[in-house]
Amino acid sequence: MKFNFSDFSRGLLGYFFRGILFISPIVITVYAIVSIVSFLDSLIPGLYPGLSVIAIIVGITLIGMAISAYFITAPDTMEAVIGAVFFDAGYVEARHFVKKIFAKELKLATPDSSADFKTLLQEHLQALKLGTPIYRVTQTEGLPHERKFSVEAVWENGSSAGEGTSIKAAEMMAARHALEELDGKASNPQPKKASRRIAKEKNEHI
């Protein structure tokens, strides 16, 4: 087999760049930490050397806590717990765990509660030629892990409101209230006013 210096050099160059890509983040991180430590130590002369490392660790921990508070919600945590049970004990134990945790919700689950009210509302409005409903969040309350959303559904000549622990649930509730309102109007139509001519004829017969 003939030795090909060009292929050999390209291979070495590829390995070299892979090494750089692997080492660069580590070197940059170490350099940044050392620079920050040196800068913090220089701010207060006579400070115990390396004390700023503790400050950096505390700061990074607080940043992690803040990120978790704003971006990691209760559903994410529950999903992680269920996943851990599944990988540790298997499908059967995970199923039992889910049935035990969500026993109340499972008992309340009915065909009516699982209906897609948003789709039903859209189809109902289209049948009445009232366009497509638009959903908008009107209010958000509570801590990041205990959010409560208020949503308003708006369509031609009508609107309804709903609340829920997620935007989707609040939209579903608003759509359900809209359907109830529309069904109520359909079952109880407003009586039309008699025209003057009919009223006059009635008066003449009297």
PyRosetta script that sets phi, psi and omega in degrees:
from pyrosetta import init, pose_from_sequence

init()
pose = pose_from_sequence("MKFNFSDFSRGLLGYFFRGILFISPIVITVYAIVSIVSFLDSLIPGLYPGLSVIAIIVGITLIGMAISAYFITAPDTMEAVIGAVFFDAGYVEARHFVKKIFAKELKLATPDSSADFKTLLQEHLQALKLGTPIYRVTQTEGLPHERKFSVEAVWENGSSAGEGTSIKAAEMMAARHALEELDGKASNPQPKKASRRIAKEKNEHI")
pose.set_psi(1, 128.0)
pose.set_omega(1, -175.6)
pose.set_phi(2, -79.3)
pose.set_psi(2, 134.2)
pose.set_omega(2, 179.7)
pose.set_phi(3, -74.4)
pose.set_psi(3, 129.6)
pose.set_omega(3, 179.6)
pose.set_phi(4, -112.1)
pose.set_psi(4, 104.9)
pose.set_omega(4, -177.0)
pose.set_phi(5, -65.1)
pose.set_psi(5, -33.5)
pose.set_omega(5, -178.8)
pose.set_phi(6, -64.2)
pose.set_psi(6, -47.3)
pose.set_omega(6, 177.9)
pose.set_phi(7, -64.2)
pose.set_psi(7, -38.3)
pose.set_omega(7, -179.7)
pose.set_phi(8, -64.0)
pose.set_psi(8, -43.6)
pose.set_omega(8, -179.2)
pose.set_phi(9, -67.4)
pose.set_psi(9, -39.1)
pose.set_omega(9, 177.5)
pose.set_phi(10, -64.6)
pose.set_psi(10, -37.2)
pose.set_omega(10, 177.7)
pose.set_phi(11, -64.3)
pose.set_psi(11, -44.6)
pose.set_omega(11, 178.3)
pose.set_phi(12, -63.5)
pose.set_psi(12, -39.7)
pose.set_omega(12, 179.3)
pose.set_phi(13, -64.2)
pose.set_psi(13, -38.4)
pose.set_omega(13, 177.2)
pose.set_phi(14, -63.6)
pose.set_psi(14, -43.6)
pose.set_omega(14, 177.4)
pose.set_phi(15, -63.3)
pose.set_psi(15, -36.5)
pose.set_omega(15, -179.7)
pose.set_phi(16, -63.0)
pose.set_psi(16, -46.9)
pose.set_omega(16, -179.0)
pose.set_phi(17, -68.5)
pose.set_psi(17, -34.3)
pose.set_omega(17, 175.5)
pose.set_phi(18, -62.6)
pose.set_psi(18, -40.0)
pose.set_omega(18, 177.4)
pose.set_phi(19, -63.3)
pose.set_psi(19, -40.0)
pose.set_omega(19, 178.1)
pose.set_phi(20, -63.3)
pose.set_psi(20, -45.1)
pose.set_omega(20, -179.9)
pose.set_phi(21, -61.6)
pose.set_psi(21, -32.2)
pose.set_omega(21, -179.6)
pose.set_phi(22, -77.9)
pose.set_psi(22, -40.5)
pose.set_omega(22, -173.9)
pose.set_phi(23, -83.4)
pose.set_psi(23, -32.7)
pose.set_omega(23, -172.7)
pose.set_phi(24, -54.5)
pose.set_psi(24, -50.2)
pose.set_omega(24, 179.4)
pose.set_phi(25, -58.1)
pose.set_psi(25, -37.5)
pose.set_omega(25, -179.8)
pose.set_phi(26, -66.8)
pose.set_psi(26, -46.3)
pose.set_omega(26, -179.0)
pose.set_phi(27, -63.7)
pose.set_psi(27, -43.8)
pose.set_omega(27, -179.2)
pose.set_phi(28, -63.5)
pose.set_psi(28, -41.5)
pose.set_omega(28, 179.4)
pose.set_phi(29, -63.8)
pose.set_psi(29, -46.3)
pose.set_omega(29, 179.4)
pose.set_phi(30, -62.4)
pose.set_psi(30, -42.5)
pose.set_omega(30, 179.5)
pose.set_phi(31, -63.1)
pose.set_psi(31, -41.3)
pose.set_omega(31, 179.7)
pose.set_phi(32, -64.5)
pose.set_psi(32, -42.1)
pose.set_omega(32, -179.8)
pose.set_phi(33, -65.1)
pose.set_psi(33, -44.5)
pose.set_omega(33, 179.9)
pose.set_phi(34, -63.0)
pose.set_psi(34, -40.9)
pose.set_omega(34, -179.7)
pose.set_phi(35, -64.8)
pose.set_psi(35, -43.3)
pose.set_omega(35, -180.0)
pose.set_phi(36, -65.2)
pose.set_psi(36, -41.1)
pose.set_omega(36, 179.0)
pose.set_phi(37, -62.2)
pose.set_psi(37, -44.8)
pose.set_omega(37, 179.5)
pose.set_phi(38, -63.8)
pose.set_psi(38, -40.1)
pose.set_omega(38, -179.9)
pose.set_phi(39, -65.9)
pose.set_psi(39, -44.1)
pose.set_omega(39, -179.7)
pose.set_phi(40, -67.1)
pose.set_psi(40, -37.9)
pose.set_omega(40, 178.8)
pose.set_phi(41, -66.0)
pose.set_psi(41, -30.7)
pose.set_omega(41, -178.6)
pose.set_phi(42, -78.7)
pose.set_psi(42, -17.2)
pose.set_omega(42, -179.6)
pose.set_phi(43, -68.7)
pose.set_psi(43, -38.9)
pose.set_omega(43, -178.6)
pose.set_phi(44, -118.6)
pose.set_psi(44, 99.6)
pose.set_omega(44, 178.9)
pose.set_phi(45, -61.2)
pose.set_psi(45, 141.8)
pose.set_omega(45, 179.1)
pose.set_phi(46, 84.8)
pose.set_psi(46, -1.5)
pose.set_omega(46, 177.8)
pose.set_phi(47, -68.1)
pose.set_psi(47, 142.8)
pose.set_omega(47, -179.1)
pose.set_phi(48, -57.5)
pose.set_psi(48, 124.7)
pose.set_omega(48, -176.8)
pose.set_phi(49, -58.2)
pose.set_psi(49, 133.4)
pose.set_omega(49, 177.5)
pose.set_phi(50, 88.6)
pose.set_psi(50, -5.5)
pose.set_omega(50, 178.8)
pose.set_phi(51, -64.2)
pose.set_psi(51, -27.8)
pose.set_omega(51, 179.4)
pose.set_phi(52, -66.5)
pose.set_psi(52, -22.3)
pose.set_omega(52, 176.7)
pose.set_phi(53, -60.7)
pose.set_psi(53, -40.5)
pose.set_omega(53, 178.4)
pose.set_phi(54, -63.5)
pose.set_psi(54, -40.6)
pose.set_omega(54, 179.0)
pose.set_phi(55, -62.3)
pose.set_psi(55, -39.2)
pose.set_omega(55, 179.0)
pose.set_phi(56, -65.6)
pose.set_psi(56, -43.9)
pose.set_omega(56, 179.8)
pose.set_phi(57, -61.7)
pose.set_psi(57, -44.2)
pose.set_omega(57, 179.2)
pose.set_phi(58, -63.8)
pose.set_psi(58, -41.7)
pose.set_omega(58, -179.6)
pose.set_phi(59, -63.2)
pose.set_psi(59, -45.0)
pose.set_omega(59, 178.8)
pose.set_phi(60, -63.5)
pose.set_psi(60, -39.1)
pose.set_omega(60, 178.0)
pose.set_phi(61, -63.0)
pose.set_psi(61, -42.4)
pose.set_omega(61, 178.8)
pose.set_phi(62, -65.1)
pose.set_psi(62, -38.2)
pose.set_omega(62, 176.9)
pose.set_phi(63, -63.3)
pose.set_psi(63, -42.1)
pose.set_omega(63, 177.6)
pose.set_phi(64, -62.4)
pose.set_psi(64, -38.9)
pose.set_omega(64, 178.5)
pose.set_phi(65, -66.1)
pose.set_psi(65, -40.6)
pose.set_omega(65, 179.7)
pose.set_phi(66, -65.2)
pose.set_psi(66, -42.5)
pose.set_omega(66, 178.8)
pose.set_phi(67, -63.1)
pose.set_psi(67, -41.7)
pose.set_omega(67, 179.5)
pose.set_phi(68, -64.1)
pose.set_psi(68, -37.6)
pose.set_omega(68, -178.1)
pose.set_phi(69, -67.9)
pose.set_psi(69, -33.6)
pose.set_omega(69, -174.5)
pose.set_phi(70, -96.3)
pose.set_psi(70, -24.5)
pose.set_omega(70, -173.9)
pose.set_phi(71, -116.9)
pose.set_psi(71, -14.1)
pose.set_omega(71, 179.0)
pose.set_phi(72, -110.4)
pose.set_psi(72, 111.9)
pose.set_omega(72, -176.3)
pose.set_phi(73, -101.0)
pose.set_psi(73, 175.8)
pose.set_omega(73, 179.8)
pose.set_phi(74, -58.8)
pose.set_psi(74, -42.3)
pose.set_omega(74, 177.1)
pose.set_phi(75, -59.4)
pose.set_psi(75, -36.5)
pose.set_omega(75, 177.7)
pose.set_phi(76, -65.1)
pose.set_psi(76, -41.4)
pose.set_omega(76, 179.7)
pose.set_phi(77, -65.0)
pose.set_psi(77, -44.1)
pose.set_omega(77, 179.2)
pose.set_phi(78, -62.9)
pose.set_psi(78, -39.8)
pose.set_omega(78, 178.0)
pose.set_phi(79, -61.9)
pose.set_psi(79, -39.5)
pose.set_omega(79, 178.4)
pose.set_phi(80, -66.0)
pose.set_psi(80, -39.9)
pose.set_omega(80, 179.4)
pose.set_phi(81, -65.2)
pose.set_psi(81, -45.1)
pose.set_omega(81, 179.1)
pose.set_phi(82, -62.1)
pose.set_psi(82, -41.2)
pose.set_omega(82, 177.5)
pose.set_phi(83, -62.6)
pose.set_psi(83, -39.3)
pose.set_omega(83, 178.8)
pose.set_phi(84, -65.1)
pose.set_psi(84, -42.0)
pose.set_omega(84, 177.7)
pose.set_phi(85, -62.7)
pose.set_psi(85, -41.0)
pose.set_omega(85, -179.5)
pose.set_phi(86, -62.8)
pose.set_psi(86, -47.5)
pose.set_omega(86, -177.7)
pose.set_phi(87, -72.0)
pose.set_psi(87, -27.3)
pose.set_omega(87, -178.0)
pose.set_phi(88, -85.9)
pose.set_psi(88, -40.9)
pose.set_omega(88, -173.3)
pose.set_phi(89, -117.5)
pose.set_psi(89, -11.7)
pose.set_omega(89, 177.5)
pose.set_phi(90, 101.5)
pose.set_psi(90, 178.0)
pose.set_omega(90, -173.7)
pose.set_phi(91, -65.0)
pose.set_psi(91, -42.1)
pose.set_omega(91, -175.0)
pose.set_phi(92, -62.6)
pose.set_psi(92, -48.0)
pose.set_omega(92, -179.7)
pose.set_phi(93, -65.9)
pose.set_psi(93, -36.7)
pose.set_omega(93, 177.9)
pose.set_phi(94, -64.7)
pose.set_psi(94, -39.1)
pose.set_omega(94, 177.8)
pose.set_phi(95, -63.5)
pose.set_psi(95, -45.4)
pose.set_omega(95, 178.0)
pose.set_phi(96, -61.3)
pose.set_psi(96, -39.5)
pose.set_omega(96, -180.0)
pose.set_phi(97, -62.9)
pose.set_psi(97, -45.5)
pose.set_omega(97, -179.8)
pose.set_phi(98, -64.2)
pose.set_psi(98, -43.4)
pose.set_omega(98, -179.9)
pose.set_phi(99, -63.9)
pose.set_psi(99, -34.9)
pose.set_omega(99, -179.6)
pose.set_phi(100, -74.0)
pose.set_psi(100, -43.4)
pose.set_omega(100, -177.0)
pose.set_phi(101, -69.0)
pose.set_psi(101, -41.5)
pose.set_omega(101, -175.3)
pose.set_phi(102, -105.3)
pose.set_psi(102, 31.1)
pose.set_omega(102, -178.3)
pose.set_phi(103, -60.4)
pose.set_psi(103, -43.0)
pose.set_omega(103, -178.5)
pose.set_phi(104, -65.7)
pose.set_psi(104, -44.7)
pose.set_omega(104, -179.6)
pose.set_phi(105, -65.5)
pose.set_psi(105, -37.1)
pose.set_omega(105, 180.0)
pose.set_phi(106, -68.0)
pose.set_psi(106, -34.3)
pose.set_omega(106, 177.7)
pose.set_phi(107, -68.2)
pose.set_psi(107, -33.3)
pose.set_omega(107, -178.7)
pose.set_phi(108, -82.5)
pose.set_psi(108, -9.9)
pose.set_omega(108, -178.4)
pose.set_phi(109, -72.0)
pose.set_psi(109, 120.0)
pose.set_omega(109, 178.6)
pose.set_phi(110, -133.0)
pose.set_psi(110, 165.0)
pose.set_omega(110, 176.1)
pose.set_phi(111, -55.6)
pose.set_psi(111, -32.9)
pose.set_omega(111, 179.6)
pose.set_phi(112, -71.2)
pose.set_psi(112, -39.9)
pose.set_omega(112, -178.5)
pose.set_phi(113, -73.4)
pose.set_psi(113, -22.1)
pose.set_omega(113, -179.2)
pose.set_phi(114, -98.1)
pose.set_psi(114, 7.1)
pose.set_omega(114, -178.8)
pose.set_phi(115, -70.4)
pose.set_psi(115, 149.4)
pose.set_omega(115, 178.0)
pose.set_phi(116, -88.8)
pose.set_psi(116, 87.7)
pose.set_omega(116, -175.1)
pose.set_phi(117, -67.5)
pose.set_psi(117, -28.9)
pose.set_omega(117, 179.6)
pose.set_phi(118, -64.8)
pose.set_psi(118, -43.6)
pose.set_omega(118, 178.2)
pose.set_phi(119, -66.7)
pose.set_psi(119, -41.7)
pose.set_omega(119, 179.3)
pose.set_phi(120, -62.5)
pose.set_psi(120, -40.4)
pose.set_omega(120, 179.4)
pose.set_phi(121, -66.4)
pose.set_psi(121, -42.5)
pose.set_omega(121, 179.9)
pose.set_phi(122, -61.8)
pose.set_psi(122, -44.1)
pose.set_omega(122, 179.2)
pose.set_phi(123, -64.9)
pose.set_psi(123, -39.4)
pose.set_omega(123, -179.1)
pose.set_phi(124, -65.4)
pose.set_psi(124, -44.2)
pose.set_omega(124, -179.5)
pose.set_phi(125, -67.7)
pose.set_psi(125, -37.7)
pose.set_omega(125, 177.6)
pose.set_phi(126, -65.1)
pose.set_psi(126, -35.9)
pose.set_omega(126, 177.6)
pose.set_phi(127, -65.8)
pose.set_psi(127, -31.5)
pose.set_omega(127, 178.5)
pose.set_phi(128, -89.9)
pose.set_psi(128, 1.4)
pose.set_omega(128, -179.3)
pose.set_phi(129, 59.6)
pose.set_psi(129, 44.3)
pose.set_omega(129, 179.8)
pose.set_phi(130, -110.0)
pose.set_psi(130, 12.5)
pose.set_omega(130, 176.8)
pose.set_phi(131, 82.1)
pose.set_psi(131, -166.0)
pose.set_omega(131, -178.4)
pose.set_phi(132, -105.7)
pose.set_psi(132, 134.9)
pose.set_omega(132, -179.6)
pose.set_phi(133, -69.0)
pose.set_psi(133, 147.6)
pose.set_omega(133, 176.9)
pose.set_phi(134, -114.7)
pose.set_psi(134, 130.4)
pose.set_omega(134, -178.3)
pose.set_phi(135, -106.6)
pose.set_psi(135, 137.0)
pose.set_omega(135, 177.9)
pose.set_phi(136, -143.7)
pose.set_psi(136, 140.9)
pose.set_omega(136, 179.2)
pose.set_phi(137, -78.6)
pose.set_psi(137, 124.3)
pose.set_omega(137, -178.5)
pose.set_phi(138, -101.2)
pose.set_psi(138, -23.2)
pose.set_omega(138, -178.2)
pose.set_phi(139, -160.2)
pose.set_psi(139, 145.1)
pose.set_omega(139, 176.0)
pose.set_phi(140, -131.2)
pose.set_psi(140, 126.9)
pose.set_omega(140, -177.0)
pose.set_phi(141, -129.9)
pose.set_psi(141, 161.2)
pose.set_omega(141, 172.9)
pose.set_phi(142, 91.7)
pose.set_psi(142, 170.9)
pose.set_omega(142, 178.2)
pose.set_phi(143, -71.3)
pose.set_psi(143, 164.5)
pose.set_omega(143, -177.9)
pose.set_phi(144, -56.0)
pose.set_psi(144, -33.3)
pose.set_omega(144, -179.0)
pose.set_phi(145, -93.3)
pose.set_psi(145, 0.0)
pose.set_omega(145, 178.4)
pose.set_phi(146, -135.8)
pose.set_psi(146, 49.7)
pose.set_omega(146, -177.2)
pose.set_phi(147, -69.4)
pose.set_psi(147, 147.0)
pose.set_omega(147, 173.1)
pose.set_phi(148, -133.0)
pose.set_psi(148, 120.2)
pose.set_omega(148, -174.9)
pose.set_phi(149, -108.0)
pose.set_psi(149, 141.7)
pose.set_omega(149, 173.0)
pose.set_phi(150, -114.4)
pose.set_psi(150, 127.9)
pose.set_omega(150, -175.8)
pose.set_phi(151, -126.9)
pose.set_psi(151, 143.1)
pose.set_omega(151, 176.7)
pose.set_phi(152, -116.4)
pose.set_psi(152, 130.7)
pose.set_omega(152, 174.4)
pose.set_phi(153, -101.2)
pose.set_psi(153, 127.5)
pose.set_omega(153, -175.6)
pose.set_phi(154, -123.8)
pose.set_psi(154, 134.1)
pose.set_omega(154, 173.9)
pose.set_phi(155, -142.1)
pose.set_psi(155, -179.4)
pose.set_omega(155, -177.0)
pose.set_phi(156, -61.9)
pose.set_psi(156, 120.4)
pose.set_omega(156, 177.8)
pose.set_phi(157, 64.8)
pose.set_psi(157, 26.7)
pose.set_omega(157, 178.8)
pose.set_phi(158, -169.3)
pose.set_psi(158, 162.6)
pose.set_omega(158, 177.1)
pose.set_phi(159, -161.0)
pose.set_psi(159, 160.8)
pose.set_omega(159, 177.1)
pose.set_phi(160, -152.6)
pose.set_psi(160, 162.1)
pose.set_omega(160, -177.5)
pose.set_phi(161, -125.6)
pose.set_psi(161, 156.0)
pose.set_omega(161, 177.8)
pose.set_phi(162, -154.2)
pose.set_psi(162, 158.1)
pose.set_omega(162, 179.6)
pose.set_phi(163, -128.9)
pose.set_psi(163, 154.8)
pose.set_omega(163, 178.7)
pose.set_phi(164, -173.0)
pose.set_psi(164, 168.6)
pose.set_omega(164, 179.7)
pose.set_phi(165, -80.3)
pose.set_psi(165, -3.8)
pose.set_omega(165, 173.6)
pose.set_phi(166, -143.1)
pose.set_psi(166, 162.8)
pose.set_omega(166, -179.5)
pose.set_phi(167, -64.3)
pose.set_psi(167, -39.3)
pose.set_omega(167, 179.7)
pose.set_phi(168, -63.0)
pose.set_psi(168, -44.0)
pose.set_omega(168, 179.5)
pose.set_phi(169, -64.7)
pose.set_psi(169, -39.0)
pose.set_omega(169, 178.7)
pose.set_phi(170, -66.3)
pose.set_psi(170, -38.2)
pose.set_omega(170, 176.8)
pose.set_phi(171, -64.5)
pose.set_psi(171, -40.9)
pose.set_omega(171, 177.5)
pose.set_phi(172, -61.2)
pose.set_psi(172, -42.1)
pose.set_omega(172, -179.5)
pose.set_phi(173, -66.8)
pose.set_psi(173, -40.5)
pose.set_omega(173, 178.2)
pose.set_phi(174, -64.0)
pose.set_psi(174, -40.0)
pose.set_omega(174, 178.2)
pose.set_phi(175, -65.8)
pose.set_psi(175, -38.4)
pose.set_omega(175, 178.9)
pose.set_phi(176, -64.7)
pose.set_psi(176, -43.9)
pose.set_omega(176, 178.0)
pose.set_phi(177, -63.3)
pose.set_psi(177, -36.3)
pose.set_omega(177, 178.3)
pose.set_phi(178, -63.8)
pose.set_psi(178, -43.1)
pose.set_omega(178, 178.6)
pose.set_phi(179, -63.3)
pose.set_psi(179, -41.6)
pose.set_omega(179, 178.4)
pose.set_phi(180, -63.2)
pose.set_psi(180, -39.2)
pose.set_omega(180, 178.8)
pose.set_phi(181, -66.8)
pose.set_psi(181, -44.0)
pose.set_omega(181, -179.6)
pose.set_phi(182, -67.1)
pose.set_psi(182, -39.8)
pose.set_omega(182, 178.2)
pose.set_phi(183, -65.9)
pose.set_psi(183, -35.0)
pose.set_omega(183, 178.3)
pose.set_phi(184, -66.4)
pose.set_psi(184, -39.2)
pose.set_omega(184, 177.8)
pose.set_phi(185, -67.8)
pose.set_psi(185, -35.2)
pose.set_omega(185, -179.2)
pose.set_phi(186, -70.5)
pose.set_psi(186, -36.4)
pose.set_omega(186, -178.3)
pose.set_phi(187, -81.6)
pose.set_psi(187, -20.8)
pose.set_omega(187, 178.8)
pose.set_phi(188, -126.4)
pose.set_psi(188, 71.5)
pose.set_omega(188, -178.5)
pose.set_phi(189, -67.8)
pose.set_psi(189, 149.4)
pose.set_omega(189, 179.3)
pose.set_phi(190, -74.3)
pose.set_psi(190, 131.6)
pose.set_omega(190, 179.6)
pose.set_phi(191, -65.7)
pose.set_psi(191, 138.1)
pose.set_omega(191, 179.5)
pose.set_phi(192, -78.0)
pose.set_psi(192, 144.9)
pose.set_omega(192, 179.2)
pose.set_phi(193, -74.1)
pose.set_psi(193, 137.1)
pose.set_omega(193, 178.7)
pose.set_phi(194, -69.9)
pose.set_psi(194, 142.6)
pose.set_omega(194, 179.9)
pose.set_phi(195, -72.4)
pose.set_psi(195, 163.4)
pose.set_omega(195, -179.1)
pose.set_phi(196, -64.2)
pose.set_psi(196, -32.7)
pose.set_omega(196, -178.2)
pose.set_phi(197, -66.2)
pose.set_psi(197, -43.5)
pose.set_omega(197, 179.7)
pose.set_phi(198, -65.9)
pose.set_psi(198, -41.0)
pose.set_omega(198, 179.4)
pose.set_phi(199, -63.8)
pose.set_psi(199, -38.7)
pose.set_omega(199, 179.7)
pose.set_phi(200, -65.7)
pose.set_psi(200, -41.0)
pose.set_omega(200, 179.0)
pose.set_phi(201, -63.6)
pose.set_psi(201, -38.7)
pose.set_omega(201, 178.5)
pose.set_phi(202, -63.8)
pose.set_psi(202, -39.6)
pose.set_omega(202, -179.3)
pose.set_phi(203, -66.9)
pose.set_psi(203, -35.5)
pose.set_omega(203, 179.9)
pose.set_phi(204, -66.9)
pose.set_psi(204, -39.0)
pose.set_omega(204, 179.4)
pose.set_phi(205, -68.2)
pose.set_psi(205, -27.1)
pose.set_omega(205, 178.0)
pose.set_phi(206, -77.9)
pose.dump_pdb("model.pdb")
